[in-house]
Amino acid sequence: MPINNVMAYSGKYKIKKPEKYVGDPSKVTYRSLWERQAFKWCENNSKVVAWNSEEVVVPYRWKVDKKLHRYYVDLLIKMESGHVILVEIKPDKETKPPKQPSRQTKKYITEVTTYIKNTDKWDAARNYAEDRGWTFEIWTEHTLKSMGIKLVGGPIKKKKKSPPKKKSTTIKKK
């Protein structure tokens, strides 16, 4: 079922190079095909010496309910250089504030609260990373593509309806 015009796929990811995975390799779950492709990239990239998925938990305060929550970052990647990157994988559309419609709808209010929650998470993750000398990055489909990561499960393209076929009429000669 499409969510925000992107197919939602999830499943267990089978680690092929357990020596690179830091965490419990039996609990690696991808929540989109883009995440799965990023996991493959981590395993196959010789410059990545270690990685994990949803093993880093960042506390954050959501501005909407003013309560403390926990954010499970999509990826932690340690590069050969020693540099560590925390990564969130999101469709580009979800990294921008929603466009305000002419009238407020439930859909718009939901999009706004989700956007606020995401930016609160990302601010907390950025601070968490900086406190450790790491960086925080949001990877969109554009980032993945520029890295040479093959995109699968992208936005759904609606099929154009073909015009109705004309019924052929045959004229019988007498």
Residue pairs with C-beta under 8 A, 6 or more apart in sequence:
1 8
2 8
2 156
4 91
4 93
4 94
5 93
5 155
5 156
6 32
6 91
6 153
6 154
6 155
6 156
7 33
7 153
7 154
7 156
8 31
8 32
9 30
9 32
9 33
9 36
9 153
10 29
10 30
10 31
10 32
11 29
11 30
11 36
12 28
12 29
13 28
13 29
13 30
13 36
13 39
13 53
14 28
15 21
15 25
15 28
15 43
16 43
17 43
18 25
20 42
20 43
20 48
20 49
20 50
20 51
21 28
21 50
21 51
21 52
22 50
22 51
22 52
22 55
22 76
22 78
23 52
23 53
23 55
24 55
28 39
28 53
29 53
29 54
30 36
30 39
30 53
32 89
32 153
33 152
33 153
34 89
34 141
34 144
34 149
34 151
34 152
34 153
34 154
35 53
35 74
35 89
36 152
37 144
37 149
37 150
37 151
37 152
38 74
38 75
38 87
38 89
38 139
38 144
38 149
39 51
39 53
39 75
40 149
41 48
41 147
41 149
42 48
42 51
42 75
42 77
43 51
46 80
47 79
47 80
47 81
48 77
48 78
48 79
48 80
49 78
49 79
49 80
50 77
50 78
51 75
51 76
51 77
51 78
52 75
52 76
53 74
53 75
53 76
54 72
54 73
54 74
55 76
56 72
56 73
56 76
56 86
56 128
57 70
57 71
57 72
57 73
58 70
58 71
58 73
58 121
58 124
58 125
58 128
59 68
59 69
59 70
59 71
59 124
60 68
60 69
60 70
60 71
60 120
60 121
60 123
60 124
60 125
61 67
61 68
61 69
61 120
61 124
62 69
62 116
62 117
62 120
63 116
63 120
64 113
64 116
64 117
71 121
71 124
71 125
73 86
73 87
73 88
73 125
74 87
74 88
74 89
75 85
75 86
75 87
75 89
76 84
76 85
76 86
76 87
77 84
77 85
77 87
78 84
79 85
83 134
83 135
84 129
84 132
84 133
84 134
84 135
85 129
85 134
85 135
85 136
85 137
86 125
86 128
86 129
86 134
86 135
86 136
86 137
87 136
87 137
87 138
87 139
88 121
88 122
88 125
88 136
88 137
88 138
88 139
89 138
89 139
89 140
89 144
90 118
90 138
90 139
90 140
91 140
91 141
91 155
92 140
92 141
92 142
94 114
94 115
94 118
95 118
95 138
95 140
97 112
97 115
98 108
98 111
98 112
98 115
100 108
101 108
122 136
122 138
125 136
126 136
128 136
129 135
129 136
130 136
137 143
139 147
141 151
141 154
144 151
145 151
